Amino acid sequence: IEAACPLQTAAGNPWRWSEPNPALVGPVTVMYDYQRYRQPVEAEMTENSIKIFIPPDYTAGFNLTYENDTSPERYVLRSIEIRKPGWVAESAAQVLSHALEAVLMHESTTGDDSVWASVVVPLETEVGDSFDMISALLAGSNLPTKYGEREPMLVGGVEPLDLSAVFTNGTFLTYWTRLPTYCQGFT
């Protein structure tokens, strides 16, 4: 199911990194639930990424619970986008050294506003036993190559998509802000 105006991630301005938000409230407890998934998913070539649509039968996401608050905020995974990271000006110091990143787009299911959370996961190439989301998605698949083209991914069924590995022993930098979108009523 797609919204009338599907949201897309963007890497942002090529000359600027995210800035810390002084209004960040902590500490926050994160509880995640990402089951292994083996069924095919649909991927579409967008202007800047490959967008993978999460089927309705795969319920995954995380809860955020703030200190002294008993009701958690629930975020449900809606899509994954594979893209290049933002550009960095020559004079700037590169903080992350990865060629690709995955953006896990989550929609809040608590509250009245349209609130989205994106988890940016650097995809690093290394030899050895490490999390490899790309291999699971690509096994037996053909990537879409033209704008708007759609292809099935995760069709091999050999290796499941295991997004819990993203969160296991992970370190996260958290920034909360409102971002403008081209969709009426969405920020």
C-alpha positions in Angstrom: 0.0 0.0 0.0 1.5 3.3 -1.0 0.5 6.8 0.2 -0.9 9.2 -2.4 2.4 11.1 -2.0 5.1 8.6 -1.1 7.9 10.0 1.0 11.5 9.6 -0.2 14.7 10.1 1.7 17.4 12.5 0.4 21.0 12.8 1.3 20.6 16.6 1.9 22.9 19.4 1.0 26.3 18.1 -0.3 28.3 20.5 1.8 26.7 20.1 5.3 26.5 17.4 7.9 23.6 17.2 10.4 23.8 19.5 13.3 23.0 18.4 16.9 19.6 19.4 18.2 20.0 21.0 21.7 16.4 20.2 22.4 17.2 16.4 22.4 15.7 14.8 25.5 17.3 11.7 27.0 17.9 9.1 28.1 15.8 7.1 25.7 15.3 3.3 25.8 15.0 1.6 22.4 13.3 -1.7 22.0 13.4 -3.2 18.5 11.6 -6.0 16.8 12.8 -7.0 13.3 12.0 -10.6 12.5 13.9 -12.4 9.7 12.1 -12.1 6.4 12.4 -14.5 3.4 9.6 -13.4 1.1 10.2 -11.4 -2.1 9.9 -7.6 -1.8 9.4 -5.0 -4.6 12.1 -2.5 -5.3 11.9 0.6 -7.5 14.6 2.8 -9.0 14.0 6.4 -7.9 15.9 9.5 -8.8 18.5 9.0 -6.2 18.1 5.5 -4.7 16.6 2.1 -4.9 13.5 2.1 -2.8 12.4 -1.2 -1.3 8.7 -1.4 -0.3 7.9 -3.3 2.9 5.0 -5.7 2.4 2.1 -5.5 4.9 2.8 -9.0 6.2 6.2 -7.9 7.6 5.7 -5.9 10.8 8.9 -4.6 12.0 10.1 -1.5 13.9 11.1 -0.1 17.2 9.7 1.6 20.3 11.1 4.6 22.0 10.4 5.1 25.7 11.5 8.3 27.4 12.6 8.4 31.0 9.5 8.8 33.3 7.1 8.0 30.5 5.1 4.8 30.5 3.7 5.0 26.9 6.3 4.2 24.2 6.4 5.8 20.8 6.0 3.0 18.2 7.7 3.3 14.7 6.9 0.8 12.0 9.2 0.1 9.0 7.6 1.2 5.7 10.5 1.2 3.3 14.3 0.8 2.8 16.3 3.0 0.5 19.7 2.1 -0.7 21.7 5.2 -1.8 25.0 6.9 -1.9 25.8 9.0 1.1 25.8 12.8 0.9 28.8 14.5 -0.7 31.4 16.2 1.3 33.2 19.3 0.2 37.0 18.8 -0.3 37.8 21.1 2.6 35.6 19.1 5.1 36.7 16.1 7.0 34.9 12.9 6.0 33.4 11.3 9.1 32.1 8.1 7.6 34.0 6.1 5.0 31.2 4.1 3.3 30.2 4.0 -0.4 26.5 3.0 0.2 24.0 3.4 3.0 20.6 2.0 3.7 17.9 4.3 5.1 15.2 2.4 7.1 12.1 4.7 6.9 9.7 4.2 9.9 6.3 5.8 10.4 5.0 6.6 13.9 1.9 4.7 14.8 1.4 6.7 18.0 0.1 10.3 18.2 -1.8 12.4 15.7 1.0 13.8 13.6 2.6 12.3 10.6 6.0 11.6 12.2 8.7 9.6 10.5 12.0 8.3 11.8 14.9 7.4 9.5 17.7 5.0 10.6 20.7 5.5 8.4 22.9 2.4 8.2 26.3 2.7 6.6 27.0 -0.3 4.3 30.7 -1.1 4.5 32.6 -3.6 2.5 34.7 -5.9 4.6 35.9 -9.5 4.6 34.7 -11.8 7.4 31.6 -12.5 9.4 29.6 -9.3 9.4 26.1 -8.1 8.7 25.5 -8.1 4.9 22.1 -6.8 4.1 22.9 -6.3 0.4 23.7 -10.0 -0.3 20.3 -11.1 1.2 18.4 -8.6 -1.0 20.4 -9.3 -4.2 20.5 -13.2 -4.1 18.7 -14.3 -7.3 17.5 -10.7 -8.0 17.9 -8.2 -10.8 18.1 -4.6 -9.8 15.9 -2.0 -11.4 18.0 0.1 -13.7 15.7 2.7 -15.1 13.8 5.5 -13.3 10.4 4.1 -12.2 11.3 0.5 -13.1 10.3 -2.1 -10.4 11.9 -5.5 -9.8 11.5 -8.2 -7.1 14.3 -8.6 -4.6 15.0 -11.1 -1.9 13.9 -13.8 -4.3 16.7 -16.3 -3.7 15.3 -17.3 -0.3 18.7 -18.6 0.7 19.6 -15.8 3.1 16.9 -14.0 5.1 16.8 -10.3 5.5 17.8 -9.9 9.2 17.5 -6.2 10.1 17.9 -6.9 13.8 21.6 -7.1 13.1 21.6 -3.3 12.4 20.6 -2.7 16.0 22.6 -5.4 17.8 25.5 -3.7 19.6 24.9 -0.6 17.5 25.7 3.0 18.4 23.3 5.7 17.2 23.5 9.4 16.9 20.0 10.8 17.4 18.8 14.1 15.8 15.1 15.2 15.8 13.9 17.9 13.5 11.1 18.8 11.1 12.0 18.4 7.5 10.0 19.9 4.6 8.5 17.5 2.1 6.7 17.8 -1.2 3.7 16.0 0.3 0.8 18.0 1.7 0.5 17.4 5.4 3.8 15.5 5.8 6.9 16.7 7.5 
